[in-house]
């Protein structure tokens, strides 16, 4: 089997050496070169033809974002960004994902990196392998959707029933997939709750950036917060998001408990909390690695929820939706560009019409 060829791009020789040493410990990976700046990287990409780039966000001569933009335009390839866990780092990383990076990994300082080598290595290797498995066609399609999303807001006459809820789960590639859906939802849309695998320092910035460009009001969910139509509630990056109904109202509950499926927040936890109200729920699984949310989606379907998955052709990583498909947990699957419209069409149905529509699909 051919090894995954990786080019490490970072202005710090110490970081380059550490990353190279960690990646070299995996028998399926070959670090074919190192580059100290984007100009060096450009020449080595031509010479070495790597499968994956690890790219530092902040570098001299040309910043990582400018280089990434040029790379995605001239020679699209899987790029894993390395960024810091700061507010500035969060914005830069989210911009990198918008520009075409497939994933990111938070980079500790050198001292912490040396102390946490084992856990960092496991994460780094998994991200690189996942990136290498992304087909160029999927990457190009994802970049096209990110660079030229359909900005038109869809018409919506209003929901045919009270407390109708849309719940979305996503991981790798999910920030841009979520954005492409929310951009099309009007301010009259039923409420949307979202669990995206994202660090705690990123989730508030992610919500703020979406709020600036969407008609719906997007926010990071707060514990005990009432849920209203026209609003989107995103799980904080270090808490599970659950939904509870009290006195005829829906509320967000945040839980600081153990990881589920190796994630906190976990889609599984959010979906499981919706089981008592499944008959009034649309659950969606978008692109992402792993299987988080798939088993709970099946349970929701069995309890009468409408369950949608993003199709393989438009998913950057068909892990989570693919696992749901293997379980037959979905009532339907659609290309990403169609999901917003399908959600609104179903939300407009009255309860009896909704059940009739579900019966046809199952």
Secondary structure, DSSP 8 states (H G I E B T S, - for coil): ---EEEEEE-S-HHHHHHHHHHHHTSTTEEEEEEESSHHHHHHHHHHH--SEEEEESS-SSS-HHHHHHHHHHHS--EEEEEE-SSHHHHHHHHHHHHHT--EEEE---HHHHHHTHHHHHHHHHHHHHHHHTS-HHHHHHHHHHHHS-----------SSTT-EEEEEE-TTHHHHHHHHHTT--TTS--EEEEE---HHHHHHHHHHHHHH-SSEEEE--TT-B--TTEEEE--TTSEEEEEEETTEEEEEEE----BTTBSS-HHHHHHHTGGGGGGEEEEE-SBSS-TTHHHHHHHHHTT-EEEEE-TTT-SSBSHHHHHHHTT--SEEE-HHHHHHHHHHHHTS-HHHHHHHHHHH-
